[in-house]
Amino acid sequence: MKLNVSIEIHGSQIPVGTITGNSGQSAVFTYLPEYLHSDTAVPISVSLPLQEEPFSARRTANFFEGLLPEGFTRHSVAQWMHTDEGDYLAILAGLGKECLGAIQVLEDDARAEAPSYEPLSGRSKGSRPRRGREINRYGRQIASLTRRRGEI
């Protein structure tokens, strides 16, 4: 499996490296040479400093697993994707367009999409909960609707 890693800088996705390997135990992250030699190269993490050599499978997994959901959400996502929740590469391939932070991870044949956002209207902003109990009630309603539709 090969996954392309990019970082969003000033609204543009900049390719920074690849993750290659057949499993989480063998997958390694390597910075692209053209990224390393660019004037704007910065590490994607303190734990993955700029270097030409591939990072170990352990360091790769430690960073990229941190971009994925945990616990019940991860279990639910894995079920939805029909994969093992311990297979971080498969989950990363499925959710990589929407990772936490500025990182985007795409399968080798996928295209990066420009980020887009839907602005909230004044009306929808007003209907959002604002305080503790209101937020809890709103969360239970959403979870209940989601459960009924089979999304959880």
Biotite code that builds the C-alpha atoms (Angstrom):
import biotite.structure as struc

atoms = struc.array([
    struc.Atom([0.000, 0.000, 0.000], chain_id="A", res_id=1, res_name="MET", atom_name="CA", element="C"),
    struc.Atom([1.175, 3.515, -0.746], chain_id="A", res_id=2, res_name="LYS", atom_name="CA", element="C"),
    struc.Atom([-0.372, 6.591, 0.835], chain_id="A", res_id=3, res_name="LEU", atom_name="CA", element="C"),
    struc.Atom([0.555, 10.133, -0.170], chain_id="A", res_id=4, res_name="ASN", atom_name="CA", element="C"),
    struc.Atom([0.896, 12.635, 2.663], chain_id="A", res_id=5, res_name="VAL", atom_name="CA", element="C"),
    struc.Atom([0.395, 16.364, 2.207], chain_id="A", res_id=6, res_name="SER", atom_name="CA", element="C"),
    struc.Atom([0.100, 19.354, 4.496], chain_id="A", res_id=7, res_name="ILE", atom_name="CA", element="C"),
    struc.Atom([-2.161, 22.362, 4.077], chain_id="A", res_id=8, res_name="GLU", atom_name="CA", element="C"),
    struc.Atom([-0.182, 25.579, 4.005], chain_id="A", res_id=9, res_name="ILE", atom_name="CA", element="C"),
    struc.Atom([-2.007, 28.845, 3.278], chain_id="A", res_id=10, res_name="HIS", atom_name="CA", element="C"),
    struc.Atom([-4.960, 26.934, 1.785], chain_id="A", res_id=11, res_name="GLY", atom_name="CA", element="C"),
    struc.Atom([-2.910, 24.727, -0.571], chain_id="A", res_id=12, res_name="SER", atom_name="CA", element="C"),
    struc.Atom([-2.071, 21.048, -0.168], chain_id="A", res_id=13, res_name="GLN", atom_name="CA", element="C"),
    struc.Atom([1.709, 20.579, -0.400], chain_id="A", res_id=14, res_name="ILE", atom_name="CA", element="C"),
    struc.Atom([2.944, 16.987, -0.966], chain_id="A", res_id=15, res_name="PRO", atom_name="CA", element="C"),
    struc.Atom([5.450, 16.139, 1.774], chain_id="A", res_id=16, res_name="VAL", atom_name="CA", element="C"),
    struc.Atom([5.961, 12.376, 1.753], chain_id="A", res_id=17, res_name="GLY", atom_name="CA", element="C"),
    struc.Atom([4.636, 8.849, 1.450], chain_id="A", res_id=18, res_name="THR", atom_name="CA", element="C"),
    struc.Atom([3.710, 5.978, 3.720], chain_id="A", res_id=19, res_name="ILE", atom_name="CA", element="C"),
    struc.Atom([4.592, 2.614, 2.189], chain_id="A", res_id=20, res_name="THR", atom_name="CA", element="C"),
    struc.Atom([4.065, -0.879, 3.537], chain_id="A", res_id=21, res_name="GLY", atom_name="CA", element="C"),
    struc.Atom([1.636, -3.769, 3.564], chain_id="A", res_id=22, res_name="ASN", atom_name="CA", element="C"),
    struc.Atom([0.636, -3.487, 7.215], chain_id="A", res_id=23, res_name="SER", atom_name="CA", element="C"),
    struc.Atom([0.904, -1.195, 10.198], chain_id="A", res_id=24, res_name="GLY", atom_name="CA", element="C"),
    struc.Atom([3.843, -3.282, 11.402], chain_id="A", res_id=25, res_name="GLN", atom_name="CA", element="C"),
    struc.Atom([5.825, -2.615, 8.204], chain_id="A", res_id=26, res_name="SER", atom_name="CA", element="C"),
    struc.Atom([4.594, 0.815, 7.035], chain_id="A", res_id=27, res_name="ALA", atom_name="CA", element="C"),
    struc.Atom([7.205, 3.570, 7.005], chain_id="A", res_id=28, res_name="VAL", atom_name="CA", element="C"),
    struc.Atom([6.960, 7.296, 6.315], chain_id="A", res_id=29, res_name="PHE", atom_name="CA", element="C"),
    struc.Atom([9.504, 8.978, 4.038], chain_id="A", res_id=30, res_name="THR", atom_name="CA", element="C"),
    struc.Atom([9.714, 12.660, 3.135], chain_id="A", res_id=31, res_name="TYR", atom_name="CA", element="C"),
    struc.Atom([9.774, 13.407, -0.595], chain_id="A", res_id=32, res_name="LEU", atom_name="CA", element="C"),
    struc.Atom([13.237, 14.569, -1.772], chain_id="A", res_id=33, res_name="PRO", atom_name="CA", element="C"),
    struc.Atom([11.717, 17.574, -3.569], chain_id="A", res_id=34, res_name="GLU", atom_name="CA", element="C"),
    struc.Atom([9.999, 18.625, -0.338], chain_id="A", res_id=35, res_name="TYR", atom_name="CA", element="C"),
    struc.Atom([13.149, 18.173, 1.744], chain_id="A", res_id=36, res_name="LEU", atom_name="CA", element="C"),
    struc.Atom([15.143, 20.371, -0.634], chain_id="A", res_id=37, res_name="HIS", atom_name="CA", element="C"),
    struc.Atom([12.542, 23.125, -0.889], chain_id="A", res_id=38, res_name="SER", atom_name="CA", element="C"),
    struc.Atom([13.059, 26.415, 0.931], chain_id="A", res_id=39, res_name="ASP", atom_name="CA", element="C"),
    struc.Atom([9.743, 26.039, 2.738], chain_id="A", res_id=40, res_name="THR", atom_name="CA", element="C"),
    struc.Atom([10.264, 22.517, 4.125], chain_id="A", res_id=41, res_name="ALA", atom_name="CA", element="C"),
    struc.Atom([9.166, 22.123, 7.729], chain_id="A", res_id=42, res_name="VAL", atom_name="CA", element="C"),
    struc.Atom([8.643, 18.874, 9.642], chain_id="A", res_id=43, res_name="PRO", atom_name="CA", element="C"),
    struc.Atom([5.049, 17.673, 9.844], chain_id="A", res_id=44, res_name="ILE", atom_name="CA", element="C"),
    struc.Atom([5.736, 16.842, 13.488], chain_id="A", res_id=45, res_name="SER", atom_name="CA", element="C"),
    struc.Atom([8.466, 17.274, 16.073], chain_id="A", res_id=46, res_name="VAL", atom_name="CA", element="C"),
    struc.Atom([8.511, 13.471, 16.216], chain_id="A", res_id=47, res_name="SER", atom_name="CA", element="C"),
    struc.Atom([9.202, 13.290, 12.444], chain_id="A", res_id=48, res_name="LEU", atom_name="CA", element="C"),
    struc.Atom([12.065, 15.747, 11.834], chain_id="A", res_id=49, res_name="PRO", atom_name="CA", element="C"),
    struc.Atom([13.239, 16.440, 8.305], chain_id="A", res_id=50, res_name="LEU", atom_name="CA", element="C"),
    struc.Atom([15.464, 13.579, 7.122], chain_id="A", res_id=51, res_name="GLN", atom_name="CA", element="C"),
    struc.Atom([16.037, 11.589, 3.949], chain_id="A", res_id=52, res_name="GLU", atom_name="CA", element="C"),
    struc.Atom([15.854, 8.138, 5.546], chain_id="A", res_id=53, res_name="GLU", atom_name="CA", element="C"),
    struc.Atom([12.487, 6.440, 6.123], chain_id="A", res_id=54, res_name="PRO", atom_name="CA", element="C"),
    struc.Atom([11.187, 6.535, 9.683], chain_id="A", res_id=55, res_name="PHE", atom_name="CA", element="C"),
    struc.Atom([10.702, 3.264, 11.517], chain_id="A", res_id=56, res_name="SER", atom_name="CA", element="C"),
    struc.Atom([7.316, 1.572, 11.403], chain_id="A", res_id=57, res_name="ALA", atom_name="CA", element="C"),
    struc.Atom([6.883, 2.360, 15.094], chain_id="A", res_id=58, res_name="ARG", atom_name="CA", element="C"),
    struc.Atom([7.529, 6.111, 14.721], chain_id="A", res_id=59, res_name="ARG", atom_name="CA", element="C"),
    struc.Atom([5.329, 6.191, 11.634], chain_id="A", res_id=60, res_name="THR", atom_name="CA", element="C"),
    struc.Atom([2.461, 4.471, 13.446], chain_id="A", res_id=61, res_name="ALA", atom_name="CA", element="C"),
    struc.Atom([2.865, 6.618, 16.576], chain_id="A", res_id=62, res_name="ASN", atom_name="CA", element="C"),
    struc.Atom([2.340, 9.817, 14.608], chain_id="A", res_id=63, res_name="PHE", atom_name="CA", element="C"),
    struc.Atom([-0.292, 8.768, 12.064], chain_id="A", res_id=64, res_name="PHE", atom_name="CA", element="C"),
    struc.Atom([-2.419, 6.791, 14.541], chain_id="A", res_id=65, res_name="GLU", atom_name="CA", element="C"),
    struc.Atom([-2.661, 10.023, 16.507], chain_id="A", res_id=66, res_name="GLY", atom_name="CA", element="C"),
    struc.Atom([-4.569, 11.569, 13.591], chain_id="A", res_id=67, res_name="LEU", atom_name="CA", element="C"),
    struc.Atom([-7.331, 8.965, 13.864], chain_id="A", res_id=68, res_name="LEU", atom_name="CA", element="C"),
    struc.Atom([-10.320, 8.679, 16.191], chain_id="A", res_id=69, res_name="PRO", atom_name="CA", element="C"),
    struc.Atom([-10.054, 6.522, 19.296], chain_id="A", res_id=70, res_name="GLU", atom_name="CA", element="C"),
    struc.Atom([-12.305, 4.282, 21.342], chain_id="A", res_id=71, res_name="GLY", atom_name="CA", element="C"),
    struc.Atom([-15.941, 3.857, 20.366], chain_id="A", res_id=72, res_name="PHE", atom_name="CA", element="C"),
    struc.Atom([-15.637, 6.180, 17.372], chain_id="A", res_id=73, res_name="THR", atom_name="CA", element="C"),
    struc.Atom([-12.717, 4.212, 15.958], chain_id="A", res_id=74, res_name="ARG", atom_name="CA", element="C"),
    struc.Atom([-14.580, 0.953, 16.539], chain_id="A", res_id=75, res_name="HIS", atom_name="CA", element="C"),
    struc.Atom([-17.638, 2.355, 14.732], chain_id="A", res_id=76, res_name="SER", atom_name="CA", element="C"),
    struc.Atom([-15.562, 3.650, 11.820], chain_id="A", res_id=77, res_name="VAL", atom_name="CA", element="C"),
    struc.Atom([-13.783, 0.299, 11.466], chain_id="A", res_id=78, res_name="ALA", atom_name="CA", element="C"),
    struc.Atom([-17.127, -1.532, 11.401], chain_id="A", res_id=79, res_name="GLN", atom_name="CA", element="C"),
    struc.Atom([-18.471, 0.905, 8.811], chain_id="A", res_id=80, res_name="TRP", atom_name="CA", element="C"),
    struc.Atom([-15.325, 0.370, 6.699], chain_id="A", res_id=81, res_name="MET", atom_name="CA", element="C"),
    struc.Atom([-15.442, -3.419, 7.228], chain_id="A", res_id=82, res_name="HIS", atom_name="CA", element="C"),
    struc.Atom([-11.903, -3.488, 8.558], chain_id="A", res_id=83, res_name="THR", atom_name="CA", element="C"),
    struc.Atom([-10.123, -4.328, 11.786], chain_id="A", res_id=84, res_name="ASP", atom_name="CA", element="C"),
    struc.Atom([-9.952, -1.387, 14.185], chain_id="A", res_id=85, res_name="GLU", atom_name="CA", element="C"),
    struc.Atom([-6.278, -2.214, 14.764], chain_id="A", res_id=86, res_name="GLY", atom_name="CA", element="C"),
    struc.Atom([-5.493, -1.704, 11.062], chain_id="A", res_id=87, res_name="ASP", atom_name="CA", element="C"),
    struc.Atom([-4.562, 1.965, 11.239], chain_id="A", res_id=88, res_name="TYR", atom_name="CA", element="C"),
    struc.Atom([-3.400, 2.024, 7.600], chain_id="A", res_id=89, res_name="LEU", atom_name="CA", element="C"),
    struc.Atom([-6.816, 0.974, 6.276], chain_id="A", res_id=90, res_name="ALA", atom_name="CA", element="C"),
    struc.Atom([-8.581, 3.491, 8.516], chain_id="A", res_id=91, res_name="ILE", atom_name="CA", element="C"),
    struc.Atom([-6.078, 6.197, 7.549], chain_id="A", res_id=92, res_name="LEU", atom_name="CA", element="C"),
    struc.Atom([-6.671, 5.439, 3.859], chain_id="A", res_id=93, res_name="ALA", atom_name="CA", element="C"),
    struc.Atom([-10.424, 5.794, 4.403], chain_id="A", res_id=94, res_name="GLY", atom_name="CA", element="C"),
    struc.Atom([-10.389, 8.892, 6.608], chain_id="A", res_id=95, res_name="LEU", atom_name="CA", element="C"),
    struc.Atom([-7.187, 10.542, 5.411], chain_id="A", res_id=96, res_name="GLY", atom_name="CA", element="C"),
    struc.Atom([-8.933, 13.370, 3.581], chain_id="A", res_id=97, res_name="LYS", atom_name="CA", element="C"),
    struc.Atom([-10.319, 14.540, 6.924], chain_id="A", res_id=98, res_name="GLU", atom_name="CA", element="C"),
    struc.Atom([-7.469, 13.993, 9.387], chain_id="A", res_id=99, res_name="CYS", atom_name="CA", element="C"),
    struc.Atom([-7.063, 16.153, 12.443], chain_id="A", res_id=100, res_name="LEU", atom_name="CA", element="C"),
    struc.Atom([-4.936, 19.197, 11.790], chain_id="A", res_id=101, res_name="GLY", atom_name="CA", element="C"),
    struc.Atom([-3.423, 20.218, 8.471], chain_id="A", res_id=102, res_name="ALA", atom_name="CA", element="C"),
    struc.Atom([-2.358, 16.733, 7.337], chain_id="A", res_id=103, res_name="ILE", atom_name="CA", element="C"),
    struc.Atom([-4.111, 14.958, 4.476], chain_id="A", res_id=104, res_name="GLN", atom_name="CA", element="C"),
    struc.Atom([-3.417, 11.328, 3.556], chain_id="A", res_id=105, res_name="VAL", atom_name="CA", element="C"),
    struc.Atom([-4.633, 9.920, 0.243], chain_id="A", res_id=106, res_name="LEU", atom_name="CA", element="C"),
    struc.Atom([-4.302, 6.593, -1.492], chain_id="A", res_id=107, res_name="GLU", atom_name="CA", element="C"),
    struc.Atom([-1.864, 6.685, -4.376], chain_id="A", res_id=108, res_name="ASP", atom_name="CA", element="C"),
    struc.Atom([-4.549, 6.927, -7.069], chain_id="A", res_id=109, res_name="ASP", atom_name="CA", element="C"),
    struc.Atom([-6.733, 9.495, -5.254], chain_id="A", res_id=110, res_name="ALA", atom_name="CA", element="C"),
    struc.Atom([-6.694, 13.211, -5.998], chain_id="A", res_id=111, res_name="ARG", atom_name="CA", element="C"),
    struc.Atom([-6.325, 15.903, -3.403], chain_id="A", res_id=112, res_name="ALA", atom_name="CA", element="C"),
    struc.Atom([-9.305, 18.194, -3.113], chain_id="A", res_id=113, res_name="GLU", atom_name="CA", element="C"),
    struc.Atom([-9.135, 21.848, -2.281], chain_id="A", res_id=114, res_name="ALA", atom_name="CA", element="C"),
    struc.Atom([-10.500, 22.466, 1.199], chain_id="A", res_id=115, res_name="PRO", atom_name="CA", element="C"),
    struc.Atom([-13.994, 23.863, 1.271], chain_id="A", res_id=116, res_name="SER", atom_name="CA", element="C"),
    struc.Atom([-16.228, 25.070, 4.027], chain_id="A", res_id=117, res_name="TYR", atom_name="CA", element="C"),
    struc.Atom([-19.934, 25.742, 4.305], chain_id="A", res_id=118, res_name="GLU", atom_name="CA", element="C"),
    struc.Atom([-20.621, 28.965, 6.152], chain_id="A", res_id=119, res_name="PRO", atom_name="CA", element="C"),
    struc.Atom([-23.343, 28.802, 8.779], chain_id="A", res_id=120, res_name="LEU", atom_name="CA", element="C"),
    struc.Atom([-26.266, 31.087, 8.234], chain_id="A", res_id=121, res_name="SER", atom_name="CA", element="C"),
    struc.Atom([-27.426, 33.337, 11.046], chain_id="A", res_id=122, res_name="GLY", atom_name="CA", element="C"),
    struc.Atom([-30.466, 31.115, 11.406], chain_id="A", res_id=123, res_name="ARG", atom_name="CA", element="C"),
    struc.Atom([-28.496, 27.882, 11.816], chain_id="A", res_id=124, res_name="SER", atom_name="CA", element="C"),
    struc.Atom([-26.086, 29.564, 14.248], chain_id="A", res_id=125, res_name="LYS", atom_name="CA", element="C"),
    struc.Atom([-29.023, 30.589, 16.418], chain_id="A", res_id=126, res_name="GLY", atom_name="CA", element="C"),
    struc.Atom([-30.361, 27.037, 16.572], chain_id="A", res_id=127, res_name="SER", atom_name="CA", element="C"),
    struc.Atom([-27.107, 25.619, 17.957], chain_id="A", res_id=128, res_name="ARG", atom_name="CA", element="C"),
    struc.Atom([-26.871, 24.887, 21.688], chain_id="A", res_id=129, res_name="PRO", atom_name="CA", element="C"),
    struc.Atom([-24.831, 27.347, 23.738], chain_id="A", res_id=130, res_name="ARG", atom_name="CA", element="C"),
    struc.Atom([-24.586, 26.002, 27.322], chain_id="A", res_id=131, res_name="ARG", atom_name="CA", element="C"),
    struc.Atom([-23.854, 22.758, 29.169], chain_id="A", res_id=132, res_name="GLY", atom_name="CA", element="C"),
    struc.Atom([-27.292, 21.152, 29.500], chain_id="A", res_id=133, res_name="ARG", atom_name="CA", element="C"),
    struc.Atom([-28.357, 22.447, 26.108], chain_id="A", res_id=134, res_name="GLU", atom_name="CA", element="C"),
    struc.Atom([-25.228, 20.956, 24.524], chain_id="A", res_id=135, res_name="ILE", atom_name="CA", element="C"),
    struc.Atom([-25.761, 17.595, 26.262], chain_id="A", res_id=136, res_name="ASN", atom_name="CA", element="C"),
    struc.Atom([-29.396, 17.447, 25.112], chain_id="A", res_id=137, res_name="ARG", atom_name="CA", element="C"),
    struc.Atom([-28.376, 18.383, 21.551], chain_id="A", res_id=138, res_name="TYR", atom_name="CA", element="C"),
    struc.Atom([-25.660, 15.679, 21.562], chain_id="A", res_id=139, res_name="GLY", atom_name="CA", element="C"),
    struc.Atom([-28.127, 13.027, 22.751], chain_id="A", res_id=140, res_name="ARG", atom_name="CA", element="C"),
    struc.Atom([-30.588, 14.029, 20.012], chain_id="A", res_id=141, res_name="GLN", atom_name="CA", element="C"),
    struc.Atom([-27.922, 13.761, 17.304], chain_id="A", res_id=142, res_name="ILE", atom_name="CA", element="C"),
    struc.Atom([-26.681, 10.409, 18.664], chain_id="A", res_id=143, res_name="ALA", atom_name="CA", element="C"),
    struc.Atom([-30.251, 9.117, 18.807], chain_id="A", res_id=144, res_name="SER", atom_name="CA", element="C"),
    struc.Atom([-30.947, 10.135, 15.202], chain_id="A", res_id=145, res_name="LEU", atom_name="CA", element="C"),
    struc.Atom([-27.650, 8.691, 14.043], chain_id="A", res_id=146, res_name="THR", atom_name="CA", element="C"),
    struc.Atom([-28.294, 5.415, 15.863], chain_id="A", res_id=147, res_name="ARG", atom_name="CA", element="C"),
    struc.Atom([-31.761, 5.117, 14.275], chain_id="A", res_id=148, res_name="ARG", atom_name="CA", element="C"),
    struc.Atom([-30.265, 5.591, 10.819], chain_id="A", res_id=149, res_name="ARG", atom_name="CA", element="C"),
    struc.Atom([-27.679, 2.887, 11.540], chain_id="A", res_id=150, res_name="GLY", atom_name="CA", element="C"),
    struc.Atom([-24.684, 5.219, 11.355], chain_id="A", res_id=151, res_name="GLU", atom_name="CA", element="C"),
    struc.Atom([-23.428, 4.220, 14.804], chain_id="A", res_id=152, res_name="ILE", atom_name="CA", element="C"),
])
